[in-house]
């Protein structure tokens, strides 16, 4: 049984991103995976890393539970919208507050770091309201994906990260959305193997 955590970075629980997350969850459960869900926008925590790394802020109970779920998982699925070529502020705040030295990475005496989430795989599902994949890749060099995949997840040891881009959302009709939901279900079934 595969252990999957689905993390939704959209602050609105009625968003298309939430529908994607729940579609993925239902398909993964049907395929026999064990699944936990983190809706970052529903967590109760201060997203501001007030003191930087100089002074540790105590993690709120919701962050402690979220990190337990991430540690428990073998596969992480990150679903988020692309806002200003990056993730929503609440999602960035989640990383700032919870992905800390000693929790998701550690620095060694040689000045390099070691990811503490080794052995975990990932999938990133990004939605964009008015941006197509070609423009995102060519004009913006997949900036949000680079930040999340390379700058955060791979840095912390997550490997074999797959990515999917859905956009521009404003051009999708009902048929397109249903096709994407079917693709999400297929991805969940594939990830459950």
Residue frames as a rotation matrix with the C-alpha (Angstrom) as fourth column:
UNK 1
0.584 0.812 0.000 0.00
0.812 -0.584 0.000 0.00
0.000 0.000 -1.000 0.00
UNK 2
-0.356 -0.719 0.598 1.53
0.708 -0.625 -0.330 3.31
0.611 0.305 0.731 -1.09
UNK 3
0.116 0.310 -0.944 1.51
0.869 -0.491 -0.054 6.17
-0.481 -0.814 -0.326 1.42
UNK 4
-0.367 -0.139 0.920 0.58
0.750 -0.630 0.203 9.41
0.551 0.764 0.335 -0.35
UNK 5
-0.178 0.344 -0.922 0.13
0.646 -0.666 -0.373 12.90
-0.742 -0.662 -0.103 1.05
UNK 6
-0.034 0.271 0.962 -1.74
0.881 -0.446 0.157 15.44
0.471 0.853 -0.224 -1.08
UNK 7
-0.372 -0.182 -0.910 -0.95
0.675 -0.726 -0.131 19.06
-0.637 -0.663 0.393 -0.24
UNK 8
0.292 0.579 0.762 -3.24
0.906 -0.423 -0.025 21.77
0.308 0.697 -0.647 -1.61
UNK 9
-0.618 -0.675 -0.403 -1.62
0.761 -0.643 -0.089 25.20
-0.199 -0.362 0.911 -1.69
UNK 10
-0.494 0.518 0.698 -4.70
0.238 -0.692 0.681 27.14
0.836 0.503 0.219 -2.83
UNK 11
-0.993 0.051 0.110 -6.22
-0.120 -0.342 -0.932 29.17
-0.010 -0.938 0.346 0.03
UNK 12
-0.257 0.965 -0.055 -9.81
-0.961 -0.261 -0.093 28.71
-0.104 0.029 0.994 -1.24
UNK 13
-0.673 -0.013 0.739 -11.32
-0.207 0.963 -0.172 25.31
-0.710 -0.268 -0.651 -0.46
UNK 14
0.418 0.864 0.279 -13.84
0.152 0.237 -0.960 25.77
-0.896 0.444 -0.032 -3.30
UNK 15
0.058 -0.513 -0.856 -11.15
-0.816 -0.518 0.255 26.30
-0.575 0.684 -0.449 -5.96
UNK 16
0.751 0.073 -0.656 -10.41
-0.559 0.601 -0.572 24.16
0.352 0.796 0.492 -9.02
UNK 17
-0.336 -0.938 -0.087 -7.20
-0.643 0.296 -0.706 23.19
0.688 -0.181 -0.703 -7.20
UNK 18
-0.458 0.257 0.851 -9.29
-0.763 0.378 -0.525 21.71
-0.456 -0.890 0.023 -4.38
UNK 19
0.680 0.729 -0.075 -11.34
-0.639 0.540 -0.548 19.77
-0.360 0.421 0.833 -6.92
UNK 20
0.340 -0.666 -0.664 -8.09
-0.579 0.408 -0.706 18.47
0.741 0.624 -0.248 -8.44
UNK 21
-0.625 -0.620 0.474 -6.79
-0.737 0.270 -0.619 17.43
0.256 -0.737 -0.626 -5.01
UNK 22
-0.118 0.664 0.739 -10.00
-0.706 0.467 -0.532 15.58
-0.698 -0.585 0.413 -4.12
UNK 23
0.784 0.330 -0.527 -10.17
-0.619 0.494 -0.611 13.88
0.059 0.804 0.591 -7.52
UNK 24
-0.101 -0.914 -0.394 -6.59
-0.616 0.368 -0.697 12.68
0.782 0.172 -0.600 -7.04
UNK 25
-0.624 -0.130 0.771 -7.34
-0.767 0.291 -0.572 11.49
-0.150 -0.948 -0.281 -3.50
UNK 26
0.357 0.866 0.349 -10.45
-0.722 0.493 -0.486 9.53
-0.593 -0.079 0.801 -4.51
UNK 27
0.726 -0.132 -0.675 -8.61
-0.529 0.519 -0.671 7.81
0.439 0.844 0.307 -7.36
UNK 28
-0.364 -0.931 -0.022 -5.57
-0.641 0.268 -0.719 6.97
0.676 -0.248 -0.694 -5.22
UNK 29
-0.393 0.313 0.865 -7.81
-0.793 0.360 -0.491 5.51
-0.465 -0.879 0.107 -2.51
UNK 30
0.702 0.708 -0.074 -9.66
-0.624 0.562 -0.544 3.44
-0.344 0.428 0.836 -5.12
UNK 31
0.482 -0.614 -0.625 -6.29
-0.472 0.418 -0.776 2.17
0.738 0.669 -0.088 -6.38
UNK 32
0.685 -0.103 -0.721 -5.40
0.493 0.795 0.355 0.95
0.536 -0.598 0.595 -2.88
UNK 33
-0.408 -0.859 0.309 -3.16
0.320 -0.451 -0.833 3.74
0.855 -0.241 0.458 -1.60
UNK 34
0.205 0.344 -0.916 -3.33
0.968 -0.213 0.137 5.18
-0.148 -0.915 -0.377 1.88
UNK 35
-0.210 -0.202 0.956 -3.81
0.591 -0.805 -0.040 8.95
0.778 0.557 0.289 1.57
UNK 36
-0.031 0.182 -0.983 -3.58
0.858 -0.499 -0.120 11.93
-0.512 -0.847 -0.141 3.88
UNK 37
0.240 0.265 0.934 -4.61
0.782 -0.623 -0.024 15.47
0.576 0.736 -0.356 2.93
UNK 38
-0.339 -0.350 -0.873 -3.17
0.748 -0.663 -0.024 18.85
-0.570 -0.662 0.487 3.89
UNK 39
0.432 0.467 0.772 -5.13
0.769 -0.638 -0.045 21.96
0.471 0.613 -0.634 2.86
UNK 40
-0.555 -0.811 -0.183 -2.61
0.786 -0.439 -0.436 24.67
0.273 -0.386 0.881 3.66
UNK 41
-0.597 0.362 0.716 -5.24
-0.121 -0.923 0.365 27.42
0.793 0.131 0.595 3.55
UNK 42
0.527 0.848 -0.052 -7.19
-0.137 0.145 0.980 25.73
0.839 -0.510 0.192 6.35
UNK 43
0.028 -0.599 -0.800 -4.22
0.849 0.436 -0.297 25.38
0.527 -0.671 0.521 8.71
UNK 44
0.959 0.250 0.131 -3.95
0.125 -0.792 0.597 27.68
0.254 -0.556 -0.791 11.71
UNK 45
0.237 -0.932 -0.273 -0.41
0.915 0.120 0.386 29.10
-0.327 -0.342 0.881 11.74
UNK 46
0.640 -0.182 -0.746 1.54
-0.181 -0.980 0.083 32.33
-0.747 0.081 -0.660 11.38
UNK 47
0.847 -0.284 0.450 3.14
0.532 0.472 -0.703 32.23
-0.012 0.835 0.550 7.90
UNK 48
0.734 -0.574 0.363 5.75
-0.396 -0.796 -0.458 34.85
0.552 0.192 -0.812 8.81
UNK 49
0.445 -0.705 -0.552 9.17
0.798 0.592 -0.112 33.48
0.406 -0.391 0.826 9.74
UNK 50
0.971 0.220 0.092 9.60
0.165 -0.899 0.406 36.43
0.172 -0.379 -0.909 12.07
UNK 51
0.638 -0.770 0.015 13.22
-0.404 -0.317 0.858 35.87
-0.656 -0.553 -0.514 13.14
UNK 52
0.307 -0.523 -0.795 14.57
-0.846 0.234 -0.480 34.12
0.437 0.820 -0.370 10.06
UNK 53
0.497 -0.191 -0.846 16.81
0.214 0.972 -0.094 31.25
0.841 -0.135 0.524 11.13
UNK 54
-0.413 -0.710 0.570 18.32
-0.353 -0.452 -0.819 33.27
0.839 -0.540 -0.064 13.99
UNK 55
-0.764 0.266 0.588 15.65
-0.570 0.151 -0.808 32.22
-0.303 -0.952 0.036 16.48
UNK 56
-0.878 0.435 -0.202 13.33
0.261 0.786 0.560 29.22
0.402 0.439 -0.804 16.18
UNK 57
-0.401 0.857 0.324 9.59
-0.904 -0.428 0.014 29.89
0.151 -0.287 0.946 16.40
UNK 58
-0.693 0.222 0.686 7.60
-0.176 0.871 -0.460 27.07
-0.699 -0.439 -0.565 17.97
UNK 59
-0.906 0.379 -0.189 5.54
-0.106 0.228 0.968 25.20
0.410 0.897 -0.166 15.38
UNK 60
-0.279 0.905 0.321 1.79
-0.950 -0.211 -0.232 25.47
-0.142 -0.369 0.918 15.80
UNK 61
-0.223 0.230 0.947 -0.09
-0.266 0.921 -0.286 22.13
-0.938 -0.316 -0.144 16.21
UNK 62
0.824 0.566 -0.018 -1.36
-0.156 0.196 -0.968 22.27
-0.544 0.801 0.250 12.60
UNK 63
0.439 -0.749 -0.496 2.21
-0.850 -0.167 -0.499 22.58
0.291 0.641 -0.710 11.29
UNK 64
-0.451 -0.567 0.689 3.38
-0.775 0.632 0.013 19.73
-0.443 -0.528 -0.724 13.54
UNK 65
0.204 0.631 0.748 0.60
-0.059 0.771 -0.634 17.49
-0.977 0.085 0.194 12.18
UNK 66
0.898 0.109 -0.426 1.31
-0.409 -0.150 -0.900 18.53
-0.163 0.983 -0.090 8.57
UNK 67
0.020 -0.975 -0.222 5.00
-0.975 0.030 -0.219 17.68
0.220 0.221 -0.950 8.96
UNK 68
-0.354 -0.043 0.934 4.10
-0.474 0.869 -0.140 14.32
-0.806 -0.492 -0.329 10.52
UNK 69
0.661 0.680 0.317 1.98
-0.023 0.441 -0.897 13.58
-0.750 0.586 0.308 7.44
UNK 70
0.713 -0.481 -0.511 4.80
-0.675 -0.272 -0.686 14.62
0.191 0.834 -0.518 5.09
UNK 71
-0.351 -0.868 0.352 7.32
-0.928 0.373 -0.004 12.49
-0.127 -0.328 -0.936 7.00
UNK 72
-0.043 0.452 0.891 4.88
-0.304 0.843 -0.443 9.54
-0.952 -0.290 0.101 6.97
UNK 73
0.809 0.526 -0.260 4.39
-0.362 0.100 -0.927 9.67
-0.462 0.844 0.271 3.21
UNK 74
-0.053 -0.780 0.624 6.40
0.542 0.502 0.674 7.97
-0.839 0.374 0.396 0.50
UNK 75
-0.507 -0.014 0.862 4.92
0.828 -0.286 0.483 10.16
0.240 0.958 0.157 -2.26
UNK 76
-0.394 0.328 -0.859 4.00
0.353 -0.809 -0.471 13.86
-0.849 -0.489 0.203 -2.09
UNK 77
-0.211 0.405 0.890 1.53
0.941 -0.162 0.297 15.54
0.265 0.900 -0.347 -4.44
UNK 78
-0.581 -0.059 -0.812 1.65
0.391 -0.895 -0.215 19.36
-0.714 -0.442 0.543 -4.42
UNK 79
-0.043 0.661 0.749 -1.33
0.972 -0.146 0.185 21.11
0.232 0.736 -0.636 -6.06
UNK 80
-0.134 -0.017 -0.991 -1.19
0.547 -0.835 -0.059 24.89
-0.827 -0.549 0.121 -6.38
UNK 81
0.853 0.390 0.348 -2.08
0.511 -0.486 -0.709 27.83
-0.107 0.782 -0.614 -8.60
UNK 82
-0.312 -0.919 0.241 0.56
0.948 -0.320 0.009 29.95
0.069 0.231 0.970 -10.24
UNK 83
0.846 0.521 -0.119 0.22
0.532 -0.839 0.111 33.50
-0.042 -0.157 -0.987 -8.92
UNK 84
0.802 -0.577 -0.155 2.77
-0.583 -0.813 0.006 36.11
-0.129 0.085 -0.988 -10.05
UNK 85
0.353 -0.629 -0.692 4.87
-0.530 0.475 -0.702 33.22
0.771 0.615 -0.166 -11.42
UNK 86
-0.800 -0.599 0.026 5.07
-0.361 0.447 -0.819 31.55
0.479 -0.664 -0.574 -8.01
UNK 87
-0.464 0.605 -0.647 3.03
0.707 0.693 0.141 29.89
0.534 -0.392 -0.749 -5.31
UNK 88
0.519 0.713 0.472 0.40
0.178 -0.630 0.756 31.65
0.836 -0.308 -0.454 -3.16
UNK 89
-0.096 -0.590 0.801 1.74
-0.645 -0.576 -0.502 33.50
0.758 -0.565 -0.326 -0.12
UNK 90
0.538 0.357 0.764 0.19
-0.835 0.349 0.425 31.05
-0.115 -0.866 0.486 2.36
UNK 91
0.967 -0.234 -0.097 2.00
0.199 0.939 -0.282 28.16
0.156 0.253 0.955 0.67
UNK 92
0.152 -0.950 0.273 5.33
0.079 -0.264 -0.961 30.02
0.985 0.168 0.035 0.72
UNK 93
0.054 -0.057 0.997 4.69
-0.896 -0.443 0.023 30.80
0.440 -0.895 -0.075 4.39
UNK 94
0.936 0.298 0.189 4.11
-0.348 0.870 0.350 27.09
-0.060 -0.393 0.918 5.02
UNK 95
0.614 -0.775 -0.151 7.54
0.498 0.529 -0.688 26.28
0.613 0.347 0.710 3.61
UNK 96
-0.046 -0.652 0.757 9.17
-0.310 -0.711 -0.631 29.17
0.950 -0.264 -0.169 5.48
UNK 97
0.193 0.225 0.955 7.73
-0.959 -0.161 0.232 28.04
0.206 -0.961 0.185 8.80
UNK 98
0.788 0.316 0.528 7.76
-0.486 0.847 0.218 24.23
-0.378 -0.428 0.821 8.52
UNK 99
0.840 -0.543 0.006 10.63
0.409 0.627 -0.663 23.23
0.356 0.559 0.748 6.19
UNK 100
0.798 -0.475 0.371 13.35
-0.596 -0.711 0.373 24.09
0.087 -0.519 -0.850 8.68
UNK 101
-0.197 -0.934 -0.300 16.91
-0.644 0.353 -0.678 22.98
0.739 0.060 -0.671 9.41
UNK 102
-0.871 -0.185 0.456 16.79
-0.472 0.570 -0.672 19.73
-0.136 -0.800 -0.584 11.35
UNK 103
-0.011 0.938 0.348 13.30
-0.371 0.319 -0.872 18.95
-0.929 -0.138 0.344 10.03
UNK 104
0.905 0.393 0.164 13.64
0.017 0.352 -0.936 18.73
-0.425 0.850 0.312 6.25
UNK 105
0.612 -0.787 0.075 17.36
0.203 0.065 -0.977 19.41
0.764 0.613 0.200 5.73
UNK 106
0.827 -0.440 -0.348 20.56
0.305 -0.168 0.937 19.79
-0.471 -0.882 -0.004 7.69
UNK 107
0.755 -0.656 -0.027 23.76
-0.487 -0.532 -0.692 21.68
0.439 0.536 -0.721 7.06
UNK 108
0.764 -0.560 -0.322 27.07
0.640 0.722 0.264 19.92
0.085 -0.407 0.909 7.52
UNK 109
0.484 -0.638 -0.599 30.43
0.302 -0.521 0.798 21.31
-0.822 -0.567 -0.060 8.54
UNK 110
-0.488 -0.693 0.531 31.66
0.729 0.012 0.685 21.45
-0.480 0.721 0.499 4.92
UNK 111
-0.697 0.249 -0.673 29.06
-0.292 -0.955 -0.051 24.11
-0.655 0.161 0.738 4.13
UNK 112
-0.759 0.507 -0.408 26.77
-0.333 0.236 0.913 21.89
0.559 0.829 -0.011 2.09
UNK 113
-0.255 0.758 0.600 23.36
-0.927 -0.015 -0.375 20.58
-0.276 -0.652 0.707 3.02
UNK 114
-0.991 0.042 -0.125 21.68
0.011 0.970 0.241 17.19
0.132 0.237 -0.962 3.18
UNK 115
-0.277 0.961 0.023 17.99
-0.746 -0.230 0.625 16.64
0.605 0.156 0.781 2.50
UNK 116
-0.845 -0.001 0.535 16.12
-0.444 0.558 -0.701 14.79
-0.298 -0.830 -0.472 5.21
UNK 117
0.259 0.963 0.068 13.19
-0.662 0.229 -0.713 13.77
-0.703 0.140 0.698 2.99
UNK 118
-0.610 -0.573 -0.548 15.24
-0.793 0.433 0.429 11.17
-0.009 0.696 -0.718 1.08
UNK 119
-0.950 0.225 0.219 13.38
0.221 0.974 -0.042 8.17
-0.223 0.008 -0.975 -0.25
UNK 120
-0.007 0.977 -0.215 10.29
0.319 -0.202 -0.926 10.21
-0.948 -0.075 -0.311 -1.05
UNK 121
-0.701 -0.113 0.704 8.99
0.713 -0.105 0.693 10.94
-0.004 0.988 0.154 -4.53
UNK 122
-0.428 0.533 -0.730 6.82
0.140 -0.758 -0.637 13.80
-0.893 -0.375 0.250 -5.70
UNK 123
-0.296 0.415 0.860 4.37
0.934 -0.064 0.352 15.22
0.201 0.907 -0.369 -8.19
UNK 124
-0.685 0.106 -0.721 3.64
0.164 -0.942 -0.294 18.91
-0.710 -0.320 0.628 -8.73
UNK 125
-0.158 0.717 0.679 0.34
0.983 0.048 0.178 19.93
0.094 0.696 -0.712 -10.33
UNK 126
-0.732 -0.189 -0.654 0.33
0.293 -0.955 -0.053 23.62
-0.615 -0.230 0.755 -11.23
UNK 127
0.230 0.817 0.528 -2.64
0.961 -0.103 -0.258 25.59
-0.156 0.567 -0.809 -12.56
UNK 128
-0.814 -0.463 -0.351 -2.45
0.381 -0.882 0.278 28.95
-0.438 0.093 0.894 -14.29
UNK 129
0.075 0.946 -0.315 -5.32
0.330 -0.321 -0.887 31.30
-0.941 -0.038 -0.337 -15.02
UNK 130
0.867 0.298 -0.399 -4.00
-0.189 -0.545 -0.817 33.10
-0.461 0.784 -0.417 -18.08
UNK 131
-0.002 -0.963 -0.271 -0.70
-0.916 -0.107 0.387 31.44
-0.401 0.249 -0.881 -18.96
UNK 132
0.902 0.217 -0.374 -0.02
-0.374 0.826 -0.422 28.59
0.217 0.520 0.826 -21.37
UNK 133
0.775 -0.607 0.178 2.74
0.340 0.637 0.692 26.04
-0.533 -0.475 0.700 -20.83
UNK 134
0.362 -0.666 0.652 4.83
0.878 0.009 -0.478 27.23
0.313 0.746 0.588 -23.79
UNK 135
0.445 -0.156 0.882 4.96
-0.090 -0.988 -0.129 30.83
0.891 -0.022 -0.454 -22.52
UNK 136
0.932 -0.063 0.358 5.62
-0.356 0.034 0.934 29.64
-0.071 -0.997 0.009 -18.97
UNK 137
0.644 -0.712 0.279 8.57
0.608 0.698 0.379 27.53
-0.465 -0.074 0.882 -20.13
UNK 138
0.164 -0.624 0.764 10.03
0.922 -0.178 -0.343 29.87
0.350 0.761 0.546 -22.73
UNK 139
0.244 -0.026 0.970 9.41
0.060 -0.997 -0.041 33.38
0.968 0.069 -0.241 -21.43
UNK 140
0.556 0.087 0.827 9.44
-0.743 -0.394 0.541 32.67
0.372 -0.915 -0.154 -17.69
UNK 141
-0.343 -0.827 -0.444 11.68
-0.564 0.560 -0.607 29.59
0.751 0.042 -0.659 -17.61
UNK 142
0.260 0.578 -0.773 9.17
0.270 0.725 0.633 27.67
0.927 -0.373 0.032 -15.43
UNK 143
-0.412 -0.580 0.703 10.12
-0.392 -0.584 -0.711 29.93
0.823 -0.568 0.013 -12.52
UNK 144
0.229 0.577 0.784 7.52
-0.963 0.019 0.268 28.65
0.140 -0.816 0.560 -10.05
UNK 145
0.943 0.080 -0.322 8.33
-0.094 0.995 -0.030 25.03
0.318 0.059 0.946 -10.84
UNK 146
0.058 -0.994 -0.088 12.05
0.171 0.097 -0.981 25.68
0.984 0.042 0.176 -10.42
UNK 147
-0.297 -0.129 0.946 11.43
-0.784 -0.532 -0.319 27.25
0.545 -0.837 0.057 -7.02
UNK 148
0.516 0.613 0.598 9.27
-0.849 0.461 0.260 24.38
-0.116 -0.642 0.758 -5.74
UNK 149
0.961 -0.090 -0.263 10.97
0.005 0.952 -0.307 21.42
0.278 0.293 0.915 -7.40
UNK 150
0.232 -0.969 -0.084 14.64
0.457 0.185 -0.870 22.37
0.859 0.163 0.485 -7.27
UNK 151
-0.343 -0.444 0.828 14.78
-0.330 -0.768 -0.549 25.07
0.880 -0.461 0.117 -4.60
UNK 152
0.019 0.419 0.908 12.63
-0.998 -0.044 0.041 23.30
0.057 -0.907 0.417 -2.03
UNK 153
0.845 0.487 0.221 11.71
-0.513 0.855 0.079 19.66
-0.151 -0.180 0.972 -2.65
UNK 154
0.699 -0.642 -0.316 14.93
0.249 0.632 -0.734 18.37
0.671 0.434 0.601 -4.25
UNK 155
-0.136 -0.736 0.663 16.98
-0.515 -0.519 -0.682 20.45
0.846 -0.435 -0.309 -1.81
UNK 156
0.021 0.254 0.967 15.17
-0.992 0.129 -0.013 18.60
-0.128 -0.959 0.254 0.97
UNK 157
-0.699 -0.510 0.502 15.82
-0.483 0.854 0.195 15.18
-0.528 -0.106 -0.843 -0.62
UNK 158
0.354 0.866 0.352 12.61
-0.139 0.421 -0.896 14.46
-0.925 0.268 0.270 -2.56
UNK 159
-0.722 -0.666 -0.190 13.42
-0.332 0.092 0.939 12.78
-0.608 0.741 -0.287 -5.87
UNK 160
-0.841 0.356 0.408 11.75
0.541 0.575 0.613 11.53
-0.017 0.736 -0.676 -9.06
UNK 161
-0.367 0.698 -0.615 9.48
0.118 -0.620 -0.775 14.57
-0.923 -0.357 0.145 -9.17
UNK 162
-0.506 0.352 0.787 6.93
0.860 0.133 0.493 14.65
0.069 0.926 -0.370 -12.00
UNK 163
-0.684 0.306 -0.662 5.15
0.022 -0.898 -0.439 17.86
-0.729 -0.315 0.608 -12.96
UNK 164
-0.303 0.705 0.641 1.88
0.952 0.191 0.240 18.68
0.047 0.683 -0.729 -14.69
UNK 165
-0.899 -0.015 -0.437 0.74
0.045 -0.997 -0.060 22.12
-0.435 -0.074 0.897 -15.87
UNK 166
-0.170 0.915 0.365 -2.92
0.976 0.207 -0.064 23.04
-0.134 0.346 -0.929 -16.42
UNK 167
0.025 0.204 -0.979 -3.57
0.204 -0.960 -0.194 26.33
-0.979 -0.194 -0.066 -18.14
UNK 168
-0.923 0.127 0.363 -4.75
-0.293 -0.843 -0.450 28.76
0.249 -0.522 0.816 -19.16
UNK 169
-0.764 0.643 -0.049 -7.76
0.497 0.539 -0.680 27.97
-0.411 -0.544 -0.732 -16.98
UNK 170
-0.294 0.712 -0.637 -9.87
-0.317 -0.702 -0.638 30.80
-0.902 0.015 0.432 -18.40
UNK 171
-0.428 0.099 -0.898 -9.85
-0.902 0.014 0.431 29.00
0.056 0.995 0.083 -21.77
UNK 172
-0.999 0.026 -0.048 -11.03
0.030 0.996 -0.081 25.66
0.046 -0.082 -0.996 -20.38
UNK 173
-0.194 0.981 -0.003 -14.65
-0.792 -0.155 0.591 24.73
0.579 0.117 0.807 -21.01
UNK 174
0.384 0.436 0.814 -16.60
-0.871 0.464 0.162 22.12
-0.307 -0.771 0.558 -19.06
UNK 175
0.977 -0.049 -0.206 -15.44
-0.057 0.875 -0.481 19.33
0.204 0.482 0.852 -21.39
UNK 176
0.169 -0.983 0.070 -11.78
-0.212 -0.106 -0.972 20.39
0.963 0.149 -0.226 -20.93
UNK 177
-0.160 -0.189 0.969 -12.15
-0.960 -0.197 -0.197 20.41
0.228 -0.962 -0.150 -17.14
UNK 178
0.756 0.486 0.437 -13.67
-0.567 0.821 0.067 16.92
-0.327 -0.298 0.897 -17.18
UNK 179
0.789 -0.533 -0.306 -10.81
0.071 0.574 -0.816 15.68
0.611 0.622 0.490 -19.35
UNK 180
-0.160 -0.867 0.473 -8.30
-0.535 -0.326 -0.779 17.15
0.829 -0.378 -0.412 -16.91
UNK 181
0.165 0.287 0.943 -10.09
-0.972 0.212 0.106 15.52
-0.169 -0.934 0.314 -13.98
UNK 182
0.987 0.160 -0.020 -9.88
-0.160 0.959 -0.235 12.18
-0.019 0.235 0.972 -15.77
UNK 183
0.368 -0.924 -0.104 -6.18
-0.024 0.103 -0.994 12.74
0.930 0.368 0.015 -16.36
UNK 184
-0.177 -0.377 0.909 -5.72
-0.894 -0.325 -0.309 13.55
0.412 -0.868 -0.279 -12.65
UNK 185
0.644 0.484 0.592 -7.49
-0.684 0.711 0.163 10.28
-0.342 -0.510 0.789 -11.77
UNK 186
0.906 -0.348 -0.243 -5.20
0.097 0.727 -0.680 8.39
0.413 0.592 0.692 -14.16
UNK 187
0.015 -0.938 0.347 -2.12
-0.390 -0.325 -0.861 10.03
0.921 -0.123 -0.371 -12.62
UNK 188
0.060 0.085 0.995 -3.27
-0.998 0.016 0.059 9.04
-0.011 -0.996 0.085 -9.13
UNK 189
0.933 0.296 0.203 -3.79
-0.288 0.955 -0.072 5.44
-0.215 0.008 0.976 -10.24
UNK 190
0.615 -0.776 -0.139 -0.32
0.125 0.270 -0.955 5.44
0.779 0.570 0.263 -11.82
UNK 191
-0.133 -0.671 0.730 1.28
-0.688 -0.468 -0.555 6.98
0.714 -0.576 -0.399 -8.71
UNK 192
0.437 0.423 0.794 -0.38
-0.886 0.352 0.300 4.28
-0.152 -0.835 0.529 -6.58
UNK 193
0.863 -0.145 -0.485 1.52
-0.091 0.898 -0.431 1.46
0.498 0.415 0.761 -8.30
